[in-house]
Amino acid sequence: MKKGNKNKNEADNLTLNFKVGLGFDIHRFSQDKRRKLILGQVKINHVGLEGASDADVLLHAICDAILGATIGKDIGTFFPPEKSKGISSKKIAQKVMKMIEGKFKIINIDVVIIAEKPKLSPFIPKMIKNIKKIFRCDVNIKAKNTEGVGNLGDGIASIATCLVEKINNNKNKK
């Protein structure tokens, strides 16, 4: 066997233990002024977002990233709007964690929330605390606005990345 073929075969047998996921979500502000804004499971005194669930774009983007990295599908595959009416995004996140339990460990989550209003920086420490509690990993959250480029004034968007490690259930078996 040629040396080049041996290296190719070794590369074919490598399994990736780490994977990266990218998630995105966006919702417009609700016309119903009674609807509360929930981001990272923090209730914020501002009109909420439209959505079948509680429309927590932060948790939705995180779940989208995790599902992309681990299962290769998006959040809508498992939680379509018609089946998510009235559900808490925390429940969605808990179901995602159950789906990957014993198969993957989340190493870290990094999120950007894009919003013209309200000002979110005072709420970020509580959001981080809530997200860490649900996903049991390092979490970083930043809030940005569009600096007048485009019009996101009608809603809020969130982009999330996650790093996960595949759990090797065979390494302790002999």
C-alpha positions as CSV (number, residue, x, y, z in Angstrom):
1,M,0.0,0.0,0.0
2,K,1.3,3.4,-0.9
3,K,1.9,5.9,1.9
4,G,-0.6,8.3,0.3
5,N,-3.3,5.7,0.4
6,K,-2.6,4.9,4.1
7,N,-3.0,8.5,5.1
8,K,-6.2,8.8,3.1
9,N,-7.7,5.7,4.8
10,E,-6.7,7.0,8.2
11,A,-8.4,10.3,7.4
12,D,-11.6,8.5,6.3
13,N,-11.7,6.7,9.7
14,L,-11.4,9.9,11.8
15,T,-14.6,10.9,13.5
16,L,-15.3,14.4,14.5
17,N,-15.7,14.8,18.2
18,F,-16.5,18.5,18.1
19,K,-19.1,20.2,16.0
20,V,-20.3,23.8,15.6
21,G,-23.9,24.9,15.2
22,L,-25.3,28.2,13.9
23,G,-28.8,29.3,14.7
24,F,-31.0,32.2,13.8
25,D,-34.4,33.5,14.8
26,I,-36.4,36.7,14.2
27,H,-39.8,37.8,15.3
28,R,-41.7,41.1,14.9
29,F,-43.2,43.0,17.8
30,S,-46.8,42.0,18.6
31,Q,-49.8,44.2,17.9
32,D,-51.1,43.0,21.2
33,K,-49.7,45.5,23.7
34,R,-50.5,43.1,26.6
35,R,-48.0,40.5,25.3
36,K,-44.8,40.5,27.3
37,L,-41.3,40.5,25.9
38,I,-39.3,37.4,27.0
39,L,-35.6,37.1,26.1
40,G,-33.4,34.4,27.6
41,Q,-36.4,33.7,29.9
42,V,-36.2,37.2,31.3
43,K,-39.4,39.2,31.2
44,I,-38.7,42.7,30.0
45,N,-41.1,45.6,30.4
46,H,-41.7,46.1,26.6
47,V,-44.3,44.9,24.1
48,G,-43.6,41.3,23.3
49,L,-42.9,39.4,20.1
50,E,-45.4,37.6,17.8
51,G,-45.1,33.9,17.8
52,A,-46.9,30.6,18.4
53,S,-44.7,30.1,21.6
54,D,-43.5,32.8,23.9
55,A,-41.3,34.0,20.9
56,D,-38.1,34.0,22.9
57,V,-35.8,34.6,19.9
58,L,-32.7,34.1,22.1
59,L,-33.7,30.5,23.2
60,H,-35.0,29.7,19.7
61,A,-31.6,30.7,18.0
62,I,-29.7,28.6,20.6
63,C,-31.9,25.6,20.1
64,D,-31.5,26.0,16.3
65,A,-27.7,26.0,16.7
66,I,-27.7,23.0,19.0
67,L,-30.0,21.0,16.7
68,G,-27.9,22.0,13.7
69,A,-24.7,20.8,15.3
70,T,-26.0,17.6,16.7
71,I,-28.9,16.3,14.6
72,G,-28.4,18.4,11.4
73,K,-31.9,19.8,11.4
74,D,-33.5,23.1,12.4
75,I,-35.8,24.0,15.3
76,G,-38.8,24.2,12.9
77,T,-38.5,20.5,12.1
78,F,-39.2,19.5,15.7
79,F,-41.2,22.4,16.9
80,P,-43.4,23.8,14.0
81,P,-45.6,26.7,14.8
82,E,-48.8,24.6,14.6
83,K,-47.4,22.3,17.3
84,S,-45.9,25.0,19.5
85,K,-48.9,27.2,20.3
86,G,-48.6,28.5,23.8
87,I,-45.5,26.5,24.7
88,S,-42.7,28.1,26.7
89,S,-39.4,28.3,25.0
90,K,-37.8,26.9,28.1
91,K,-39.8,23.7,27.5
92,I,-38.5,23.7,23.9
93,A,-35.0,24.0,25.2
94,Q,-35.5,21.3,27.8
95,K,-36.8,19.0,25.0
96,V,-33.8,19.8,22.9
97,M,-31.5,18.9,25.8
98,K,-33.4,15.6,26.2
99,M,-32.9,14.8,22.5
100,I,-29.1,15.1,22.8
101,E,-28.8,13.6,26.3
102,G,-26.0,11.0,26.4
103,K,-24.9,11.8,22.9
104,F,-23.5,15.3,23.0
105,K,-22.2,17.8,25.6
106,I,-22.5,21.5,25.0
107,I,-19.2,23.2,25.5
108,N,-20.2,26.8,25.0
109,I,-22.9,29.1,23.5
110,D,-22.3,32.5,22.0
111,V,-25.3,34.8,21.1
112,V,-25.9,38.1,19.5
113,I,-29.3,39.8,20.0
114,I,-30.1,42.4,17.4
115,A,-32.6,45.0,18.5
116,E,-33.2,48.7,18.1
117,K,-35.3,48.7,21.2
118,P,-35.5,48.2,24.1
119,K,-32.0,48.6,25.6
120,L,-31.0,45.1,26.6
121,S,-27.6,45.4,28.4
122,P,-29.2,45.6,31.9
123,F,-30.9,42.2,31.4
124,I,-27.9,40.3,29.9
125,P,-26.5,39.0,33.3
126,K,-29.9,37.4,34.2
127,M,-30.2,36.0,30.6
128,I,-26.7,34.4,30.9
129,K,-27.7,32.9,34.3
130,N,-30.9,31.5,32.9
131,I,-29.2,30.0,29.8
132,K,-26.4,28.5,31.8
133,K,-28.9,26.8,34.0
134,I,-30.8,25.3,31.1
135,F,-27.8,24.2,28.9
136,R,-25.1,23.7,31.6
137,C,-22.2,25.3,29.7
138,D,-20.3,28.6,29.2
139,V,-22.5,31.3,27.8
140,N,-21.8,34.7,26.2
141,I,-24.6,37.1,25.1
142,K,-24.1,40.4,23.4
143,A,-26.8,43.0,22.3
144,K,-26.3,45.1,19.2
145,N,-28.4,47.4,17.0
146,T,-28.3,48.0,13.3
147,E,-26.7,51.4,13.6
148,G,-29.4,52.8,11.3
149,V,-28.6,50.3,8.5
150,G,-31.8,48.6,7.5
151,N,-35.0,48.5,9.5
152,L,-35.1,46.0,12.4
153,G,-37.1,48.5,14.5
154,D,-40.2,46.3,14.0
155,G,-38.8,43.3,15.9
156,I,-35.8,41.4,17.4
157,A,-33.4,38.9,15.9
158,S,-30.9,36.6,17.4
159,I,-27.9,34.7,16.1
160,A,-26.3,31.9,18.1
161,T,-23.4,29.6,17.8
162,C,-22.6,26.6,19.9
163,L,-19.7,24.2,20.2
164,V,-20.7,20.6,21.2
165,E,-18.6,17.5,21.9
166,K,-19.8,14.1,20.9
167,I,-19.8,11.8,23.9
168,N,-18.0,8.6,23.2
169,N,-20.0,6.0,25.0
170,N,-17.6,3.2,24.0
171,K,-14.4,4.6,25.5
172,N,-15.0,3.1,28.9
173,K,-16.3,-0.3,27.6
174,K,-13.7,-3.1,27.2
